């Protein structure tokens, strides 16, 4: 979905809109799954990265600008624990018990008129 809103900075408001958000690349160079007896499944993703392209525009009382942007997020680490209990009918269900995510670097390139 698009993102839009207002932020107050100094003497005025900044109106922004981010649209046409597309994830263009995802890399999982190291992903592991571990069975945890009596608990479920542990998923570990290390050093992942993703690239996101989007349109943006901003407007203040003094100026306005718009353009394209590319966001590159790297050194992403995810650890998730999934429980796998049986439901009333004896089928396995899956639910997220815990999740921890960190990212190391974010590189943002803005391409606009100004």
C-alpha positions as CSV (number, residue, x, y, z in Angstrom):
1,X,0.0,0.0,0.0
2,X,1.0,3.6,-0.5
3,X,2.2,5.6,2.5
4,X,1.3,9.3,3.0
5,X,1.1,11.7,5.9
6,X,2.4,14.9,7.5
7,X,5.5,15.5,9.7
8,X,6.2,18.6,11.6
9,X,9.7,20.0,11.1
10,X,10.9,23.4,12.4
11,X,8.6,26.1,11.1
12,X,6.2,24.0,9.1
13,X,4.7,20.7,8.0
14,X,6.1,18.4,5.4
15,X,3.5,16.5,3.4
16,X,4.8,13.3,1.9
17,X,3.5,10.5,-0.3
18,X,5.3,7.2,-1.2
19,X,3.6,5.2,-3.9
20,X,4.2,2.3,-6.3
21,X,6.3,0.4,-3.7
22,X,7.8,-2.7,-5.3
23,X,10.2,-5.2,-3.9
24,X,12.5,-5.9,-6.8
25,X,15.1,-8.3,-5.3
26,X,15.4,-10.5,-2.2
27,X,18.4,-12.6,-1.3
28,X,18.7,-15.3,1.4
29,X,22.3,-16.4,1.2
30,X,22.0,-18.3,4.5
31,X,18.7,-19.8,5.7
32,X,18.3,-22.7,8.1
33,X,15.4,-24.6,9.6
34,X,15.7,-26.5,12.9
35,X,13.2,-28.9,14.4
36,X,12.6,-28.2,18.1
37,X,11.0,-31.3,19.6
38,X,7.9,-30.4,21.7
39,X,8.1,-26.8,20.5
40,X,8.0,-26.5,16.7
41,X,10.3,-25.1,14.1
42,X,13.1,-22.5,14.4
43,X,13.8,-20.5,11.2
44,X,17.1,-18.6,11.0
45,X,18.0,-16.2,8.1
46,X,21.4,-14.6,8.1
47,X,22.8,-11.8,6.0
48,X,19.7,-11.4,3.8
49,X,19.1,-8.3,1.7
50,X,16.3,-6.7,-0.3
51,X,15.9,-3.9,-2.8
52,X,12.7,-1.7,-3.0
53,X,11.8,0.8,-5.7
54,X,9.2,3.5,-5.2
55,X,7.9,6.9,-6.3
56,X,7.9,9.7,-3.7
57,X,6.8,13.3,-3.4
58,X,7.1,15.9,-0.7
59,X,5.6,19.4,-0.3
60,X,6.3,22.1,2.2
61,X,5.3,25.8,2.4
62,X,8.6,26.6,0.7
63,X,9.1,23.9,-2.0
64,X,7.9,20.7,-3.5
65,X,9.7,17.8,-5.2
66,X,9.1,14.3,-6.5
67,X,10.9,11.5,-8.1
68,X,11.9,7.8,-7.8
69,X,13.8,6.1,-5.0
70,X,15.7,2.9,-4.5
71,X,16.2,1.5,-1.0
72,X,18.7,-1.3,-0.4
73,X,18.5,-3.0,3.0
74,X,21.4,-5.4,3.8
75,X,22.7,-7.4,6.7
76,X,19.2,-8.5,7.7
77,X,19.0,-11.2,10.3
78,X,15.7,-13.0,11.3
79,X,15.1,-15.6,13.9
80,X,11.5,-16.9,14.1
81,X,10.0,-19.7,16.3
82,X,6.9,-21.4,14.9
83,X,4.8,-23.6,17.0
84,X,3.1,-26.6,15.4
85,X,0.3,-27.9,17.6
86,X,-2.4,-30.2,16.5
87,X,-5.9,-28.6,16.1
88,X,-9.2,-30.2,17.2
89,X,-9.3,-32.4,14.0
90,X,-5.7,-33.7,14.4
91,X,-4.3,-31.5,11.7
92,X,-1.1,-29.5,12.3
93,X,-1.5,-25.8,12.6
94,X,1.3,-23.2,12.5
95,X,1.5,-20.1,14.5
96,X,4.3,-17.6,15.1
97,X,5.6,-17.8,18.7
98,X,8.4,-15.2,18.5
99,X,10.3,-13.2,15.8
100,X,13.4,-11.1,16.1
101,X,14.7,-9.1,13.1
102,X,17.7,-6.7,12.8
103,X,19.1,-4.9,9.8
104,X,22.6,-3.5,9.5
105,X,22.7,-1.1,6.6
106,X,20.1,0.9,4.7
107,X,21.1,2.8,1.6
108,X,18.6,5.2,0.1
109,X,19.0,6.8,-3.3
110,X,16.7,9.6,-4.2
111,X,16.2,10.7,-7.8
112,X,14.3,14.0,-8.1
113,X,14.1,17.3,-9.8
114,X,16.0,19.2,-7.1
